[in-house]
Amino acid sequence: MSKIKDHRVFLSVEEAPTSWYNMQADLPSPIAPSLHPVTKKPLQKEDLSAIFASALIAQENSPERYIEIPEEIRQLYAAYRPSPLSRATALEKLLDTPAKIYYKYEGQNPAGSHKMNTALAQAYYNKLEGIKRLATETGAGQWGCALSIAANLFDIECAVYMVRVSYEQKPYRRSFMECYGASVIPSPSYLTEAGRSVLRPDPASNGSLGIAISEAVEDALSREDTNYCLGSVLNHVALHQTIIGEEALRQMAKAGDFPDVVIGCHGGGSNFAGISFPFMREKLSGRKVRIIASEPSACPTLTRGVYAYDYADNAMLTPITMMYTLGSNFMPPGIHSGGLRYHGASPIVSKLHHEGLMKARSYTQNQSFEAALTFARAENILPAPESSFAIKAAIDEALAAKEAGESRTILFCLSGNGLFDLSAYDAYRAGQLKDISYDEGLLRESLSALPKVEND
Ligand SMILES: Cc1ncc(COP(=O)(O)O)c(C=O)c1O
């Protein structure tokens, strides 16, 4: 018998899930309706149809527990899914922990992150409805890369508003998107009123996801042939990402295990939703599992934000949504995990957090990079800076198990690889990264501008 062990657990394409899981069907009570940004009345389908494909609007509000994945998307998924689930045995050994650490790796597809799972679905539904052009924003660049690939596959034009600080930190992200035919615009830009209104008082603005969203929405509203796509936050985006957790559940069962704790990093909430919602369903049906979101202390939406109605963007063009928020004009410091620099959160994740069904933790970027290098040197994969927040929480859990002298099964989502983030790793290794904790006064100021809404 061979002594060689494979620490990965695979599913075949035949064993892959054929439906996405809609967490909304199992929430203790429904999420509050989103409101029109001007009338502040509950949003109607028609309000969204100016910028979204109707199939995506239907998914956004669907009461169905399971939504079948169209065969064409399953065929495209089959080029890189099911993604592997791996046991981090070298990391366990390094930490000398009795805990078992599993990670679900989403960085092996051409875009390098979980964002591909929804990019393919969004491009597919827009193509079916005859859309010729998509406008979007990107923070770290991962989402922009994924949508550029998907748009090219479906022969749709793609305009990407990229948060300026990331545009400057990651020049090869722009090249990558352009290789697939996308046009990439540093945001804030002079192309939109939303961008100009930020640049007038602050011509050197770093930008933020909130501003880039405003620009992309304004672009889509101004053109008949263009729809808008978002890489996180929305219910249909969380829905598409549940393929991650559905696969992980089956892979854990194959390994003869079930996690005591499930961890995802948290920006707008999509990879966290993806890995955790299927396990949350299990929790709600009586199985024991803790669920943890890990976020940067420089952008502490779940740990220091408030649960309130707020705009998803900076220019107040998007619906007002009940969610955890730091205030829509919150300007996060230019940290290197650009994908986590968002003031708000998925309404479903927010609801679960508000109901006490999950926990959130925050870490500094130096803590996350230290965890990233520990992981990389043990397991060989260089993680995306965003994913490193999940790694840090997983390492803490493993060390706590060691301290308590107990076994513990930990599952985390390794949402992407860090191959485009080497300048961030250089800065970390040179000791140049600052740990910025968000100032209480600035936080109070940005929260004081929350919209006034009846029954809030
Ligand atoms: C690799 C990676 N992980 C996580 C995130 C955070 O986004 P979300 O919370 O939607 O998963 C991003 C966002 O760009 C990302 O690129």
The ligand as an SDF file (V2000), in Angstrom:
LIG
                    3D

 16 16  0  0  0  0  0  0  0  0999 V2000
   -9.9520   37.4280   -2.6310 C   0  0  0  0  0  0  0  0  0  0  0  0
  -11.0800   38.1990   -2.0230 C   0  0  0  0  0  0  0  0  0  0  0  0
  -11.6460   37.7640   -0.8850 N   0  0  0  0  0  0  0  0  0  0  0  0
  -12.6350   38.4370   -0.2850 C   0  0  0  0  0  0  0  0  0  0  0  0
  -13.1150   39.6210   -0.8150 C   0  0  0  0  0  0  0  0  0  0  0  0
  -14.1730   40.3650   -0.0830 C   0  0  0  0  0  0  0  0  0  0  0  0
  -15.3800   40.4260   -0.7330 O   0  0  0  0  0  0  0  0  0  0  0  0
  -16.6350   39.6380   -0.2300 P   0  0  0  0  0  0  0  0  0  0  0  0
  -16.8820   40.0270    1.1850 O   0  0  0  0  0  0  0  0  0  0  0  0
  -17.7040   40.0020   -1.1630 O   0  0  0  0  0  0  0  0  0  0  0  0
  -16.2790   38.1870   -0.3420 O   0  0  0  0  0  0  0  0  0  0  0  0
  -12.5810   40.1160   -2.0060 C   0  0  0  0  0  0  0  0  0  0  0  0
  -13.1030   41.3390   -2.6050 C   0  0  0  0  0  0  0  0  0  0  0  0
  -12.6430   41.8510   -3.5850 O   0  0  0  0  0  0  0  0  0  0  0  0
  -11.5350   39.3860   -2.6250 C   0  0  0  0  0  0  0  0  0  0  0  0
  -10.9730   39.8240   -3.7490 O   0  0  0  0  0  0  0  0  0  0  0  0
  1  2  1  0
  2  3  1  0
  2 15  2  0
  3  4  2  0
  4  5  1  0
  5  6  1  0
  5 12  2  0
  6  7  1  0
  7  8  1  0
  8  9  2  0
  8 10  1  0
  8 11  1  0
 12 13  1  0
 12 15  1  0
 13 14  2  0
 15 16  1  0
M  END
$$$$
